[in-house]
Amino acid sequence: MKFMFDCDDTLYDLQWPFRMAIQESFPEAIGYDYDIFYKTYRDIGDTIFHKIQSGEITSDEGGIYRIYHASRAFGIDLSMERSIQFQNTYKKYQYKISMDPAFKEYLMKQDLEYAILTNGEDTHQRMKCSVLKVEDFVDDDHIFTSGDIGYAKPNIELYREVFKRLKDLPENWCYIGDNYTNDMEGAKKAGMHTIHFNRHHTKEGMASDYVVYNEKELIEVMEHLKNQ
């Protein structure tokens, strides 16, 4: 079995830079439930992702929009100036993200083929991959972004183009991602095996062959599958 990963909230915990940015630049939100606040922030982002994908707005503009409107959903009147400050702080911590050390060590020790398929602006997503040092276990020509290809998960055309470039069949691969709709339903429709890395206990469903909640459980499932 070959393994293809999402990036955000799969190779690293996306809540970490968000939490750090909240603590540093948005103390009004500290008293709120981080999981609920973060979910609201991500849900708002989903409504404008198509604009980032099409190039209508930048990733930074999308981030400013997310925090500006998420704060209002919780009754906090965050100014546009402070929304920009939050985005700059959030971006700073995105340059400090890291993988779980034991998980990365496991990936590097295996004689397996890996790839990354992530939604987002090509330059921005590749920056994260560089910070995470994915080149330690993934070849550069095995990193794919929706911003480069022109289609976003769960669009089946994205997967078709990826496997065309890989010169391989989807049934030879297992997709690992955090988002049930985008990652599990999209990959399953494309003919892939699926592992839902549900780090934050969000929506689950029948498109997932396996569901795991942390890196230790993910390693156990990969061990089970790797020789299949």
C-alpha angles and dihedrals in degrees: 000000000000121000129222120189137202111223112217114067090358108065089028139007107269091196092067099073089039092053092047092050091050092051093048104040110012109046092159088075097050093092093056126089103271093210093054094042091047092048090052090049092051094044090054089049091054090059092060101032091104089062091055090045092052093045093245089126133013127246089253092052089050091052092050090050092050097053094039093056097035090057091053091051086063095044096257115136099215113182122230089245092057091043088058090047090052092050091050090050092046090051090050090058091046085068088058100051119126141184124247102273096224091049094050091047089052093052093048093051095053123090092223137126115247137185137178125222115180138165117236147069108324098231093044095049093045089052089058091047089052092050089050089049092228088164084082088076109006127066114233092240088057094063113096131180131188088229091062098040097042099232128084133214128299090031108111090218090068092058093044091055093046093053091044088057092044091048088222143109123258092229088067091062138069118209119216118196145141103228114079098202099040100033109027101033093040095048094043091051088052090055100256130135112247141216116185109211094198097184094163099037098247131151117333133186151157096290089076116088089192135011122206131175105199142020094264092058091044091055090051092054093045089052088053093049105035097090096043 
